[in-house]
Amino acid sequence: MSMTAIVVITLIISTIVLIFRFSNRNIKFGGSQAAIAALQKIKEGAFVLDVRTESEYQSGHFPGAKNIPVNMVATRLKEIPSNKPVVVYCAAGGRSASARDILIRSGYQDVINAGGIGDLNRAKNNSNQ
């Protein structure tokens, strides 16, 4: 076996290991682990915050979610209850991570980044089966 083939095989195996190691997906149940935990918080009465743009929100959102785009979260804190858990989501998880950081820095105690709306919907759909 040539040295090039060994290097290629090593890179492929390393990539596969890293993908499985750092992936937060739960293949068996659907959705991410964070979305599954967030769904439980929602069932217990958490406030659901959609930090996507208004047009993204209008194209479809999680039931009962309040839309405050991520760039407005810091100025609209009064609209987000601080006395109950907050579940934040966006399209893929990046903006909701930023919003979660803003809320934590603003004194919110129980904030979960559910990731993307697709993760949250998959978790919801799979919990109904």
C-alpha positions as CSV (number, residue, x, y, z in Angstrom):
1,M,0.0,0.0,0.0
2,S,1.4,3.4,-1.0
3,M,2.0,6.2,1.5
4,T,-0.6,8.3,-0.3
5,A,-3.3,5.7,0.2
6,I,-2.4,5.4,3.9
7,V,-2.7,9.2,4.3
8,V,-6.0,9.3,2.5
9,I,-7.5,6.4,4.6
10,T,-6.2,8.0,7.8
11,L,-7.8,11.4,6.9
12,I,-11.1,9.7,6.0
13,I,-11.2,7.7,9.3
14,S,-10.2,10.8,11.3
15,T,-13.0,12.9,9.7
16,I,-15.6,10.3,10.5
17,V,-14.4,10.0,14.1
18,L,-14.5,13.8,14.5
19,I,-18.0,14.1,13.0
20,F,-19.4,11.5,15.4
21,R,-17.5,12.9,18.3
22,F,-18.6,16.5,18.0
23,S,-22.0,16.0,16.5
24,N,-24.9,16.8,18.9
25,R,-27.4,15.0,16.8
26,N,-29.5,12.1,18.2
27,I,-30.0,10.0,15.1
28,K,-32.4,7.6,16.8
29,F,-34.9,10.2,18.1
30,G,-34.4,13.0,15.6
31,G,-33.5,16.6,16.3
32,S,-30.6,17.6,18.4
33,Q,-30.1,16.8,22.1
34,A,-30.5,20.6,22.8
35,A,-33.8,20.6,20.9
36,I,-35.0,17.6,22.8
37,A,-34.2,19.2,26.1
38,A,-35.8,22.5,24.9
39,L,-39.0,20.7,24.0
40,Q,-39.3,19.4,27.5
41,K,-38.8,22.9,28.8
42,I,-41.5,24.1,26.4
43,K,-43.9,21.4,27.7
44,E,-43.2,22.7,31.2
45,G,-44.2,26.3,30.2
46,A,-41.0,27.9,28.9
47,F,-41.1,31.1,26.9
48,V,-40.2,30.4,23.2
49,L,-38.2,33.0,21.4
50,D,-37.6,33.0,17.7
51,V,-34.7,35.2,16.8
52,R,-34.9,35.0,13.1
53,T,-35.9,37.9,10.9
54,E,-39.6,38.8,10.7
55,S,-39.9,37.4,7.1
56,E,-38.3,34.1,8.3
57,Y,-40.8,34.0,11.2
58,Q,-43.7,34.7,8.9
59,S,-42.7,31.8,6.6
60,G,-43.2,29.4,9.5
61,H,-42.5,29.3,13.2
62,F,-42.7,27.1,16.3
63,P,-46.2,27.3,17.8
64,G,-46.5,30.0,20.4
65,A,-43.1,31.5,19.6
66,K,-42.5,35.2,20.0
67,N,-40.4,36.8,17.3
68,I,-37.6,39.2,18.3
69,P,-34.8,39.3,15.7
70,V,-31.4,38.7,17.3
71,N,-30.2,42.3,16.6
72,M,-33.1,43.6,18.7
73,V,-33.0,41.2,21.7
74,A,-30.9,43.5,23.9
75,T,-33.3,46.4,23.4
76,R,-36.5,44.4,23.8
77,L,-35.7,42.5,27.1
78,K,-38.9,43.7,28.7
79,E,-40.8,41.5,26.3
80,I,-39.0,38.4,27.5
81,P,-40.0,37.1,30.9
82,S,-37.1,36.6,33.3
83,N,-39.1,34.5,35.8
84,K,-39.4,31.4,33.6
85,P,-37.2,29.3,31.3
86,V,-36.5,30.7,27.9
87,V,-36.0,28.5,24.8
88,V,-34.3,30.3,21.9
89,Y,-34.1,29.1,18.3
90,C,-33.2,30.5,14.8
91,A,-32.6,28.8,11.5
92,A,-29.5,26.8,12.3
93,G,-28.4,27.7,15.9
94,G,-25.9,30.5,15.4
95,R,-28.1,33.5,16.0
96,S,-29.9,31.7,18.9
97,A,-26.5,31.1,20.5
98,S,-25.8,34.9,20.3
99,A,-29.3,35.6,21.7
100,R,-28.7,33.1,24.5
101,D,-25.4,34.9,25.4
102,I,-27.2,38.3,25.5
103,L,-29.9,36.9,27.8
104,I,-27.4,35.3,30.1
105,R,-25.4,38.5,30.3
106,S,-28.6,40.3,31.1
107,G,-29.3,38.2,34.1
108,Y,-31.6,35.5,32.7
109,Q,-30.9,32.2,34.6
110,D,-32.5,29.4,32.5
111,V,-31.9,29.9,28.8
112,I,-31.6,27.0,26.3
113,N,-30.4,27.3,22.7
114,A,-32.6,24.8,20.9
115,G,-30.6,25.3,17.7
116,G,-32.5,25.6,14.5
117,I,-36.3,25.4,13.9
118,G,-35.8,22.2,12.0
119,D,-34.2,20.6,15.0
120,L,-37.0,21.8,17.2
121,N,-39.7,20.6,14.8
122,R,-38.0,17.2,14.4
123,A,-37.9,16.8,18.1
124,K,-41.6,17.7,18.4
125,N,-42.6,15.4,15.6
126,N,-40.7,12.5,17.0
127,S,-42.1,13.0,20.5
128,N,-45.6,12.7,19.0
129,Q,-45.0,9.3,17.6
